[in-house]
Amino acid sequence: MLDLAILGLLEERGELHGYEIRRQLREGLGLLANVSFGSLYPALARLEAAGAVEATEVPLVADVPLEPVPPTGSLSGELAVLRARRRTTRRSRGQRARKVYRITDAGRAMFADLLAGSGPTDDSRSFGLRLAFARHLPAPARLALLERRRTQLAERLAEIRSAGSSGLDVYARSVVEHTADALEHDIGWLDRLLESEGLSAGTSRHATGRATAGGTSRHHSLESPRTP
């Protein structure tokens, strides 16, 4: 999942250095808030070794070409200028550099494969990450992503409904009800996303029917998902 996030950021935002990649992962996407440099830089090295990204070292302060100085007419003055330039050159050569990463054509192919791929289930983080980059997917793949997630949530909701909450105390029952409410909310949100993808009216009605069958009974406003 980290490889997908890194490649997606580089594809959308161009060249980035490691610190900026980490900041975007933690703050921009909000899905990898706990990513550390200890996991980021090995991932970048792995992607670089695979040819998915290229790294270029850029000095923290770019070298500025020295302009020619006209003769001063004073030997001591010209020696002072020469000594100052030598000190400047030594400082410039000693400056630290940082790596700037860019995605390659091979990286774009890897990004497309990771984005379209799926396991037996999509957890909320992997689904959210794929949805964040969904504009890079063709329309059928976007629909498949949404349908797959919707099916998973409907199945989970059906399991909760079938298990019931009898025998639970008020606190445990409130947790079950809250989970069911969150699942209903997310299913309604996914139905709206599916409709916005341009489903036909017949398919949209079918989606609404499945929502009812899955246990959704209330209409919710269009909001972001609440499922943990």
C-alpha positions, -999 to +999 in steps of 0.1 A: +000+000+000+029+024+007+043+018-028+009+027-043+007+059-023+043+070-032+038+063-069+004+080-069+019+112-053+048+113-077+024+108-106+001+136-096+026+161-081+058+156-100+092+157-083+092+154-045+119+149-019+115+124+009+104+149+036+077+163+013+065+128+003+061+119+040+043+152+047+018+146+019+012+110+030+005+121+066-014+153+059-025+154+023-040+119+019-046+114+056-046+076+052-010+069+063-007+092+093+017+069+110+042+065+082+078+070+093+111+077+076+121+042+087+095+028+064+094+055+037+131+055+027+134+017+023+102+018+001+118+046-020+150+025-023+130-005-033+111+014-060+143+030-072+160-004-075+129-017-095+132+013-119+099+027-108+114+060-096+145+080-103+164+099-077+184+130-084+206+147-058+199+185-056+220+208-034+200+225-007+213+259-021+219+260-058+254+270-069+255+305-085+280+310-112+306+336-102+307+367-123+340+380-136+355+408-116+374+435-135+410+441-125+413+463-094+447+477-102+458+465-068+477+433-063+465+430-027+429+437-037+429+410-064+444+385-040+416+393-015+390+386-042+407+354-051+408+342-015+371+351-010+361+331-041+381+301-029+363+302+005+329+304-014+338+275-036+348+254-006+315+261+011+296+254-020+313+220-025+306+211+011+269+218+010+246+189+017+224+176-010+190+159-009+174+134-032+145+144-053+123+116-067+103+113-099+082+085-113+094+067-144+074+050-172+080+017-155+067+033-123+035+045-140+029+009-152+035-004-117+011+023-103-016+012-127-012-024-117-013-017-080-042+006-084-063-019-103-053-049-083-073-063-054-071-090-028-100-110-014-110-080+007-103-043+007-099-028+042-110+008+047-074+022+043-066+003+010-100+012-004-097+048+006-062+050-010-074+035-042-104+058-043-082+088-037-064+079-070-095+066-088-094+092-115-064+073-129-086+042-134-108+036-164-146+039-157-152+001-156-124-004-130-138+025-109-172+008-109-157-025-100-138-009-071-170+007-057-191-024-063-166-047-045-164-024-015-202-021-014-206-059-015-182-063+014-200-037+036-234-052+028-222-087+037-208-073+070-241-055+077-261-086+070-239-106+094-245-081+122-282-080+116-285-118+116-265-121+148-288-097+166-281-080+199-302-100+222-285-109+255-262-079+252-262-051+278-270-016+269-233-007+262-225-036+240-257-032+222-250+004+215-216-006+200-234-030+177-260-005+167-233+022+160-214-002+138-246-010+118-254+027+115-219+034+102-222+006+076-256+019+065-241+053+061-212+040+040-234+019+018-256+049+010-224+069+003-212+042-021-246+041-038-243+078-045-208+074-059-220+046-081-248+068-094-223+096-101-203+073-122-231+074-147-250+041-140-282+036-160-314+042-142-322+005-141-289-003-125-293+025-100-327+011-090-310-023-086-284-007-063-310+009-042-328-024-039-297-041-027-292-014-001-326-022+013-319-059+012-286-053+029-303-036+058-302+001+050-335+017+059-327+054+062-316+081+037-283+098+046-267+130+033-238+127+009-208+127+033-175+109+036-175+074+051-175+068+088-164+032+089-132+028+109 
